[in-house]
Each structure stands twice: as structure tokens, then as C-alpha cells.
Amino acid sequence: MDDLKLFTREEVAELFNVHVATITMLKDAGVLSAIKIGKGYMFPKESIINFENNYLNLDVSNMKKAIASRAIVESRDNI
């Protein structure tokens, strides 16, 4: 439990040097997992690490590409 760290959408956007809307899109596409707390979402550190590992060299630049990339990652997991 000592490792539990949650990041806001803004903090994650800053980590990846993208607009906050991109983080929302990644969450909505199911690529980046979040926890709804109150009115907003928080992103666990583990979710960010998994995203970095699973989506390396994949294109998640828009909703359509993010969903296609998620399918690739899910198919890898099922092998």
C-alpha cells in the first residue's frame, strides 16, 4: 500500500507531454485505466506503467487508432 500513487488527468498529461483531452480520450478508449473518485478520475501509477509497457511502438494518437491498438494488446494477452 506504500506504493499507492494516484495521478490527476493533468499530471498524466504533463508526464506524457500531451493535452489533457488526449488523456481523457485514452481513458475513454480503454487504453489507460482510471478510477472515478468524486467528479473526476484518478490514474494509478500501475496503470501508467502498464500503458507505457503495453503500448510501446503502437499509435494511440486518436480514438480510432487507440481502439485498434487496444485490440492488438488484448490479442497479445490472449496468446
Secondary structure, DSSP 4 states (H G I P E B T S, - for coil): -TT--EE-HHHHHHHHTS-HHHHHHHHHTTSS--EEETTEEEEEHHHHHHHHHHTTT---SSHHHHHHHHHHHHHHHT-
